[in-house]
Amino acid sequence: MPLFRKDPCGIICIFMTYLAVFYADYVVVRWIVIQTLHNSLWGAFHAVAFNSIILLLTFSHLRTVFSDPGIVPLPQSKLDFAELHTGTHKEPSGKDEYTVCARCETYRPPRAHHCRICQRCVRRMDHHCPWVNNCIGQYNQKYFLQFLFYVGILSAYAVFLVVFSWIQDCEDCHKDKLITQTRILHSIILVVESGLFGLFVTAIMCDQLQAIFGDETAVEQAKQQGPFRPRKPRLALLTEVCGRGSPVFWVFPCQSPPKDLDFISGYDV
């Protein structure tokens, strides 16, 4: 199954995401750094730092888009629902709490749910996000959290640079009225864009962390069918999503998230 979904809404959202990111980069470099900080080493520093965050944002976003969220593989043979109702069909050996997906016509592991857009069951599915054109599930939730984190940092950084560029005394700034008006216009648009995206990703990040710390996905919350599980420490729950490495490396999209050792690609029937 191809990992990139040909969903028009998802493709449009991805285009809008990169349009907003590259516009912010254009405004920061062209109308803030070059116009107000071109004679200072701070200008080079902010340009490099801002684009480094964009690089990490892009990498984490692409990994979320193209990573397998935890798609449940289909068995070689579909379920015979006649046998299922009569009780003659054998369930996956050694596995408890498996359920049946009528759309995929197969068994699915605990906490897996069917996505109507991906048309497959996804392990520990949280939701289908159009901004990444993919489901957020057990194997790519870490990259999604990183993407939200970098968007939030980039939004705050952009607002800081706009405010800083206007409150500092810039003797070398262009005095041309048209250039000043253009700079003001781009600065206002960037602040509005950064504010909206910053608040948006902050709200989503809070929902994600609440779901992780509550050990219950958004789908389970909506269906009110979260399984009863022993309470775990918050660090342990974050480790299940971000990996067992040092928390320092959790913000870098270069380390793969953990995978269950009991994950199987098929079963005997």
N, C-alpha and C positions, 0 to 999 in steps of 0.2 A: 504494500500500500504506500503510495507517495506521501511523504511527510508534509509537502506544501499543498494546502487545500485551495482549490480553485473557487473560493467563495468570494463573490463580488464585494460584499460588505467588508470582509477581512482585507482584501487587496486595497480597497479605497482607504481603509484606516491605516494600513502600513504606509501608503503613499503620503497621507496627511501627517503621520508621525515624523517621517524623514523630512518633509517639507518644513515643518515647524522647527525641527532641530537645525537644519541647514540655514534657515532664515535667521535663527538666533545666532549662529556662528557668523553669518554675514554681517549682522548688525554689530556684534561685539568687536569683530576684527576691523571692519571698514569704518564704522561710525563712532566707536569708542576708543579702541586702541590707537588706530592710525590718526584720528582727529585730536585726541586729548593726551595720549601717552607716548607719542612717537619719539620724543626726546628723552625718555626714561627707560631704565632697565625694567621697571615694573610693567611697562607695556609688553615687552617680550615675555616676561614671566606669566602675565595673565593670558596672553594668547596661547602659550604652550599649555598652561594648566587647563584652560577652557577646552581646548581641542583634545587634551588627554582624557578628560571626562567624556567628551563626545565619543572618542574611540572605545572606551570601556562600555558606554551606553549602547553603542552600535553592536559591539561583540556580544553583549548579554542579550540584546534584543534578537539578534540573528540566531543565537543558540536556542532561545525560547521558541522562535518560529520553526526552526528546522529539527529540533530535538523530538525524539519519541516521548510523548507525555506519559506513556505507560499503557499503550494499546494492547488489549488482550488478544493474543493470536487466535485465529480460527482453527479448529481441529480439521483433520482431513475429511471427516464426515459430519454432516449436520445432525442435530438431534431429531429423533423420531418422536414427535409429540404424542402419537398414539401409544408408544411404548412408555413414554414418560408418565402419562396419566394412569396406565395400568400397573406401573411400578416395576416393569421388567427392564427398564433402562438403568444401567449401572452408573452411579455417580463417580466423579474423580476419586481414585483410591487415595486414602490417607488425608483427604482434605475436608475440613469442616466449614460450615457456613457458606458454602458455595450456593449461588442462586442461578436461576435460568434467565437468559435474555431472549425474549421471543423474537426480537428483531435480528439479532446475530445468530439465533438458533444454536446457542451453545451455552455451556456453563461459564460463569465468570467468578473470579475469586472474591473474597470479602472486600467490601468497600469500593468495588468497581461499579461504575454507572455508564449507561449508554448515552452517547452524544448524538443528537439528531443531525448535527452539521457534519461531524466527522464520520457519522454512520458506523461507529464502532464503540465498543465498551472500553473505558479507560480506567486503569487502576487508580484508586483514590482521586477520582476526578473532582476538582473544585468548581470549575466553571469553564465555559468556552469563551475566550477573550478575542474579540474582533481586532483589537489593536496589535495582536501578535498572530492573528489568523490561525490559532491553534488552541487546543485544550490545555488547561493548566492542570497537570496531574502529578503523580508521584515522582516522575523522573525529570520534569523540567520546572517545577515550582521554584527551585533555587534560582534559576536563571531569571524567572519572572520577578522574583523579589529583588534581584540585583538591578534589573531594568528599572523598576519603580524607584529604587534607591538613587540611581544615577540621574534619573529625570528630576527627582526632587532636589538633588544637589545642584544640578545644572540650572534649574529654575531660580533657586536662591542665589546662586553665583551671578546669574545674569542681572537680577534685580540689584544686587550689591554693586556691580560694575556701573550700571546706569546711574544709580544714586551718587556713587563716588565720582563719576565723571562730571556731574553737574555741581557738586558742592565744592570741588577743588578749584583753586585759582589757576586757570590755564591762560597764560599770557601768549602762548604760541598758537592757540586755537584760531581757526579761520574766522574772520569777522564778516565774511560775505553773508548777506541776509538769506539768500536762497539755501546756502549750505547749512546755515544754522537752523532754518525751518525744517529742512529735510532731516537733519539730525534729531530734532525734537520729535518729529513725526515717527521716525523709526524707533526712538527710545520709548515713546508712549505705547506703540504697538508691542514692542518686546516686553515691557512691564506687564501689560494686560495678558499677553500670551503666557508669560512665565507664571503670573499669578494664578491663572485658570488651570494650567497644567500642574503647577505645584500643589494646589489644593486638591485637584482630582487624584493625583497619584498618592498624596498623603492619606486621603480617605480610603483608597484601595489598599494601601500598605497596612493601615490600621485593621481593616477587615481581614487581611491575610494573616497578620500576626495573631489576631483574636481567634481565627480558625485554627491556627497551628497550636497555640497555647491551650485551646479548648479541646484539641484532638478531635476536631469535627469539621469536615469540609463544608463549603457553602451549599452543596447539593444535599448533604445530610441535614444541615440546618433547615433548609427549605422544606424537605420532606419529613422532618422531625423523626428520622429513623437512625440517628446516630447510635452505633452499638455501645453497649456498656463495657468500658475498658478500665483497667486500674489507672489511677491518676499517676502521671509521670512528672518529673521536674521539668521546668520550662527549657532548661539547657538540653535535656535529653530529647525533647520534642523538636527543638531547633536542629539538633544533630541528625535526626531522622530525615530532615529536609535538606540541610546544607552539607552533610558529610561529617566524617569522624576526624577530619584534620583540624588543625588549629583554627579557632574562630577568626584569627587575623586574616586568613585566606578566604573566608566566606564571601568577602565582597569582590573577589576576583573571579571572572567567568572562565577560569582555565582549569578548574578542578571539577570532575564529574560528581554528581550527587550519588548517594548510596543507593544500592539496589538490593532487594530482598534476595537472600540466597535460595529461598524456596520457590522462586518464580520459575514456572515451567512453561514450555512452549506448546505443550500438548498433554494429553492424558489418555490412559487406556480406557476404552469403552467396550 
